Amino acid sequence: MTSEHFDAVIVGAGFGGIGAAIQLKRMGIHDFVLLDREDDLGGTWYVNHYPGLAVDVPTTTYSYYFEPNPNWSRLFSTGAEIKQYADDVADKYDVRRHIRFNTTVEGARWDEEAKVWRVAIAGGDTMAARYLFTATGFLSQPKLPDIPGIGDFQGRIVHTADWDDDYDATGERVAIIGTGATAVQLIPELAAKAADLTVYQRTPIWVAPKIDLHFSERAKRLFARFPLTQRIIRAVTDNIYEAMITIGVVNYRVPLFRRLNISAMDLCKMNQFFWIRDRELRRRLTPDYDIGCKRPTFSNRYLRTFTKPHVHLQSDGIERVEADGIVNADGTRTAIDTLVLATGFDLWEANFPAIEVIGRDGRNLGKWWRETRFQAYQGVSMPYFPNYLSLASPYAFLGLNFFNTMEYQMRLMERLFNEVRRRNATTFEVTEAANDRYLERMTEMLAGSLWTIGNCASARSYYFNPSGEPSLLRPMSTREAIREASEFPLTDYQIA
């Protein structure tokens, strides 16, 4: 057993961890380590590499504001390009040398006497750190379906988060479970090769047309030479997405804004009609919840895939899986060679928190959240957890874009750590009063949102915690979140 000491330990080397590392360097803190269980950086953009993987937010918006990338090939870039962007940013800011791969963190415990976090590593090693950051992301723990007989299936089973790059669906009978954002990208790719494809749908998804522009080499050179041109495009895409969230979702109680939400659903229905003329098929593919209750998506291929004769939509449910097929809830049987699981991620049970975190006076973070309510001041801090920022917490996720979340969190880090340094202090901890006020405020703001007063009961969205509260989301604009992170009362923290 070995023990090392650092100023800071960051758990996770995805975009959240990389952003935290960059901010620490900006503040003059260089004695830190990033720990990641994978063998490369990038988080979900390294783990996921299924066919068709692409970002569903324009890459002009889906990137660090301080680090625009002139080399995107398209407005909605591929997963490979996003992964390359992570590599390039980590190299530019010299983050890679701080990363230790193939390192699984089992838990962390606050040592009140020494005023450090004791971080337990699989295999028996430990680390001590003055500061602890968990940047484990929201979508890091794959969810496996609990279907009778699935363990008896004799064919190939592939989860989208553990894709086998050698797998070729050509000529096979394939079944895919799930019709979320991942499946929307993957299903057309499978349909192009499989002899027969059955799509098992529990919850339909709203699908809007995808306006995907190609950036020519001339455009890339223009972006590189005159970065302002790309920032202008980003301003457009940023404002469009801000309007989608703040107008159509956060302020849903306003009648005019509610009408705009209905118009968005009408657009998706028009998109359905354009691709699918079979009325019954359209009915089965149409959600019965309001758009925005769960993450919508964009595609020009998904809906028309269901018009192909070898593609079948099964929306009646699954009774059981057998050695060579699936028995459907309607009594029919589907023989298959490969079962693809596009069943998403276990966000609330396995990721809040992703590791065991024990704070002051032995408070267990996961247990506390479940016994009280999921809560985090400014989406990062909890009372009884000194010197700890959880970057994937309740009320952290801002709109549809993780990079906006990271932007305000980096601003909060700067304000908080500068004050700690100014006071020559050892610890910071959010006060219970400030945390309670923030939770009450988030509850009040969400009360007028689509997620609370809209028709979301059947959405089965990961936005909602097990108690039915939409506490993943921070119900405000990016500008407002950044302003709060830059100006929050320093008295909200005990700094000593």
Secondary structure, DSSP 8 states (H G I E B T S, - for coil): --EEEEEEEEE--SHHHHHHHHHHHHTT---EEEE-SSSSS-THHHH---TT-B-SS-TTTSS-TTS--TT-SBSS-BHHHHHHHHHHHHHHTT-GGGEE-S--EEEEEEETTTTEEEEEETTS-EEEEEEEEE---SS-SB-----TTGGG--SEEEEGGG--TT---TT-EEEEE--SHHHHHHHHHHHTT-SEEEEE-SS---EE-----B--HHHHHHHHH-HHHHHHHHHHHHHHHHHHHIIIIITTTSHHHHHHHHHHHHHHHHHHHHH---HHHHHHHS-SS-TTSS--EE-SSHHHHTTSTTEEEE-S-EEEEETTEEEETTS-EEE-SEEEE---B-HHHHHTTSSEEE-GGG-BHHHHHHHS----BTTTB-TT-TTEEESS-TT-B-TT-HHHHHHHHHHHHHHHHHHHHHTT-S-EEE-HHHHHHHHHHHHHHHTTSHHHHSS-TT---TTS-TTS--TTB--S-HHHHHHHHHH--GGGEEE-
